[in-house]
Amino acid sequence: MENLFHRFSGLLKKAAHCSLKTPLLLAFLIFLPASNARSDQLIEMRESKYNNIYVYQKDEYISMTFGHNRRIFVESVYNPRNEKELPVVYTRYMTAGIVYAKSLESVLEIGLGGGRTSWYTHKYLPNTFITAVEIDPEVISLAKKYFGIKEEKYFHLVARDGRLYLTRNKDAYDIIFIDAYRGPFVPFHLLTKEFYHLVKTRLKPGGAVVQNIEPSTMLFDSAVATIRAVFDNLDLFDAGGNVVAISYDGPAHSTPELLKNAEHLQKRYHFFYDLPNMIRQRQPLTKLPPVGPLTDDFAPVEYLKSIEKHNRKWPNGQ
């Protein structure tokens, strides 16, 4: 199988021909000059303890962005006319994790943004308990105000650091979504071997962890190596400029096995984004990157983010 490190430059071209149902918007962590973003209509701006948050509207779409070092990082995009649309491509592929889980009783999301992934999951699995944990109360407030989410019997929002929540809460989950960024980087304590060991203790047998990873720097190599140091298996998905990584323990799933389950779930729940189509894009990691895992004692996330020389786009896992 071809080396995926060299494929990233073609992902946006590939996304333009994607077979999924709705027009594509560039994925998470699109960084643009602030002057470009301001050509959209600014609805609201808030400065919180953690972020400078901007909510814009352009045509029918509402976006939440975080400002960092004079750049804008897109966190979430929402179409009020269709709450089941996921305009940001990688969020569609996050839902592929549904296929991997042995059961679908409970889901945890760490990192809310506009809440589109967790709310989409909630609308299609209304009897699944979903908890979304977000460190910034202002993000939760704006998600409720502009992005169509609300507290319901099976949908809960918690304002807390994701790792602290896992430490204090002993519940176990069938799926754990991880999508926590602060501007251009993941907070270091959410990207270490110790963190993933904690995540693993909160996963039910047969469960899966689904994570959004920004692939354009050496941080990607380290993230993949760290996840794989904790979990037996890791599958990767091209996701419109980002990479979705799904990790799990036990025997490796085959593509035919996953496709069979995806077809069953698609027929039962009628997901807006076709699960079998996404599963066909899976690429199992078979070879680790030549870097060691990040640990609580050594997780130079911002430093790794800045490395340009010999930067590889995908892990040499094939």
N, C-alpha and C positions, 0 to 999 in steps of 0.2 A: 504494500500500500504506500502511496506517495507520502513524502515527508511533509507533514502539516505545517511545519515552521515556515515553509515557503509559499503557503497558500493564502496567508492572511491578506496580502496585498490585493487579492482578487475577491475578497469577501463582499465588498460593497457592490461590485459589479454583479456578483452572483445574486445578492439580495434583490437587485433590480428585477431579476427574473424569477423570484421566489413564487412558488405555487400557492402559498397561503392566501387567505381570502381578501385581505384589505391592503391598501397602499402602504408601503413601507416608510417609516420614519427612521432616521439614524438612531442607533441604539444608545444605550446608557454611556455616560461619560463622553458625550460629544462636547468638546471644548471649543468655544467660539469667542471671538472678541466681543466684549460686552456691548460695543456699539451696534453689532449686528443683532444681538438679542433684543436690544431696545427698539428695533424697528417693529416688533410686535407690541401689542397693547399691554402695558403693565397694569395688572389688576390690583396686586397688593405686594408689599415688601415688608419683611420682618427681620429684625436682627435678634437672634437668640443667643444663648450661651454657647451654642455649638456651630451655628451656621448663619450666613446671610442668605435669606430665603426670598426668592422672587417667584411670583405667580404671573404668568403671561397668558394672553389669549391671542390666537391667530386663526382666523376663520372659525371652524367649529371646535378646534382643539384648544384645550387648556394644558399648560405645562408648568411643572414645578422645577425650579432650577436652584442650585446652590452656587454662590459666588465664592471664588477662591483665587487669590493673586491675580485679580483683574481678568479672570476668565470665568466662563459660565459652564456649569456641569449639569446636564439634563438628568433629573431624577425620575420624572414620571410624566406621561402624556395621557390625556383623558378626552374622550369624545362623549359629551353629555347626551348626545342623541343615541348612543349605543354603548351602554355600560359594559357590554361583553367584548367590545373591541379592545385589543391590546396593541396600540400603535407602535410602541417600542418593541423591536423585534425580539430581543433576548427574553422578554417577559413571556412570550409565547412558548419558547423552548423550556423555560422553567417549569411549565405545566407538564412537560414530558415525565417529570418525576412521579406523577400519578401512576404511571404504568409500572414503575419499579416496586411500589409498595405492596406488601402482602395483604394489608387491610387498609381501609380508608376511614378510620374512626376519628383521628385527631391529627391536626397539622399545626406546626409552629412556623412563624416567619420572623426572622431577625433582620430588622431594617425595613421600615415601612415605605418611605417615600410617599407617593400618592396612593399607595395601597392597592394598585391595580392587580398584581399577581394574586394576592390573598383574596381580594374581593371576587375576582373571576372564579377562583377555586370555590369560594363560598356559594356563588350563584349556581354553579353546576353540581356541587355536592352540599346541598343545604342542610343535611343532617350530620355533617362532619363538623366536629368542634375545631374551630380555627382561632388561634391566638396570634396576634401580630404585636411584636415588641419593638418599640422605637425609643431611642434614648432622648430624643428632642420633643418635648411636649408641644412646641410650636408647629412642628411638622405634623403631628397628629391633628392639631387644631385646624390647620390648613387643609389637610386631607379630608377631614369631615366637611369643611366649608365649601370646597370647590371640586372634590374628586369623587363625590357620590358614595362615600362609605359611612357607615354608622354602626353603633353598637347594636347587636341583636342577640337572640338567645344562643346562637351557635357561632357568633363572631365577636371576639373580644379584643380590645386594644389596651396595651400596657405601656406606660411611659417609664422605661427603665433600660439601663445598659443590658445588651443581650447576654453577655457572659455572666453578669451579676444575676440576671434572671435565671439562667440555667443552674447557677450555683445554689440559689435559694429555693428553686422550685424543682421538686422531684418527679413531676409528671413525665411520662414517656409518650413519644409521638411516632406516628407512622411515616410522616414526611417532615423534614426540617428544611425550610428555605432559608438561605443566608444571602442577603443582598445589602450589606452594610458598607457604605462608603462615606467618607467625609472629604468632599471635594474630590481630588484625584487619587486618593489612596484609602485602603482599608485600615481602620484603626488597628495598631499592631497586635493588641491583645485578642483580636478576633481572627488572627491569621497565624496561630502558632500550634505546635504539636500538642501542647497542653490543652489548648482550647478545643481542638478536635477530639481529643480523648474525652473531654467533658461532654461535647455534643454526642459522642458515641454512647455514653452512659444514659442519655435521655432519648435514645432511639429504640423503638420496639424491635423485637426480632423480625427480620424481613423488611425492615424499614430502609429509607433512603435519605441521603442528604443532597440537596440541590443548591448549587452555588453559582452566582454570577461572578465571572472573573474577567477583568480588563486585560487583554493579552498583549499590549503594545510595548511592554518593557520586561526586564529581567525578573520583575516581581512575579510574572506569570510562572516562570520556571520554579521559583521557590514555593509558590502557592501549590502547584501541582505536586511537587516533591513532598510537601508537608501533609497534604491530604492523603496521598498514597502511603505515607509512612504509618498512617493510622487505620485506613480502611483497606480491605482486601482487593477491591475493584474500583476502577474509575473510568467512566465513559465521558467523552467530550462531544460537544455539539457546536458546529458553526452557528452563530446566532447574530448575524447582521452587524458585525463589528465587535461584538463581544463573544465570549465563550461561556457556555453553560456546562458545568461539571457535575455529574451525578455519581456519587460514591455510595458503596454499600458493602456489607460483609457477606461471607458465604461463597458458595460456588458461583462462578461467573454466569450471567444470563447470556443466552444466545440471542441473536437477532430474531430468528423464527419464534422463539419463546416469547420475546417481548412483543413482537408484532401480533401474535395471537391474543395476548392480553389487551393490547392497544385496540385491536378491532372489537373485542368484547366490550371494553369500556366506551368506545366511541358509539357503538350501537346502542348501548344502554343509556348514556347520558347526553349524547348529541353535542359534544363540545364544539364551540365555534371554530377552534383551530384543530384540525384533524390530527389526532394522536398518531395513527399509523404513519402518516407522512413525515412527522417529526422523528419517529423512531428509526425510520429508514436512513436518517442522517447520522446516527450514532457512530462514534469511532472509539472503540475501546483503547485505553492506554496499555501498551504492551512493553514499553521501555521507559524507564525513569529518566528525567533530565539529569545532567551531570552536576547537580547541586544538592546540598544537604537540606533537611527540613529546618524551618524556622522554629525557634523555641522562645519561651518567655525570657530567657537570658540573652537571646540574640535574635531580634526581629527588626532589622533596620529598614522598615517599610518605605519611608520617604527616600532614603538613600538608594535603595534598589529601584525605586520609581524613576530616579533621575539618570540611571545608567543608560547610555546610548550605544557604546561600542560593543560590537558582537551581539547586539540585542536580537533575540529570536522571538518570533511571533507565536509559535505553538511549540509544545513539547515534542521532542523527537521520539514519539511513542509508538512508531509503527515499524 
